[in-house]
Amino acid sequence: MGSIASFLLIAVVAIGLFAVGIYNSLVSIRTQIKASIQEIGNQLKRQASLIPNLESATKSYLKHEKGIFKLLTDTRKSVNKASKSNSLKDIDKAIDKINTMVPKINVLVESNPQLKADTTVNKFMSELADTADKLSYARRSLIDLSQRFNQKIVVFPNNIIANIFGFKEEKGLGTPMSGSHTSVSNEETKDVKINLDN
């Protein structure tokens, strides 16, 4: 009788330790997801301070480029909104605006010799590019962590512990499930031909 009680006690302790291990891993990943979102917010705040500085540094060179200043202003507003709201939807919009803005600014800088030679503009462009890279990394990290967490809460026996403690799916970054990004056209499957003779 004593050995059965001992066996049951050991089994209960083992199951308890197993459940605690699953619970702790889920809490740990959820904490990493929150940290990843905070890092995105941190980089957006950095962008929010860089964009007005870039705007003022380029103003005298690009008086005729009205579209660029509208793009800078729209991007700054989007970044400020995302920084304040911490909403993943706002963050995603701000990152898209930044990803649209940086290449356009790069083209303008490259085509304007005075602007290209300006060390202040170059510094801000470098900082913007660095922040955009960090945003991409934080975004990728959030996607990976959300996927890992969501997978863990649905596989057996983790799903039992997840249900007991009320763990819910993490949204990650919102991405539409339909649209051109979900399919590949015939044109996109063709080999790219590069002509280096020109």
Secondary structure, DSSP 8 states (H G I E B T S, - for coil): -HHHHHHHHHHHHHHHHHHHHHHHHHHHHHHHHHHHHHHHHHHHHHHHHHHHHHHHHHHTT-TT-HHHHHHHHHHHHHHHHHHHH--HHHHHHHHHHHHHHHHHHHHHHHH-HHHHH-HHHHHHHHHHHHHHHHHHHHHHHHHHHHHHHHHHTTSTTHHHHHHHTT------S---SSSGGG---HHHHS--------
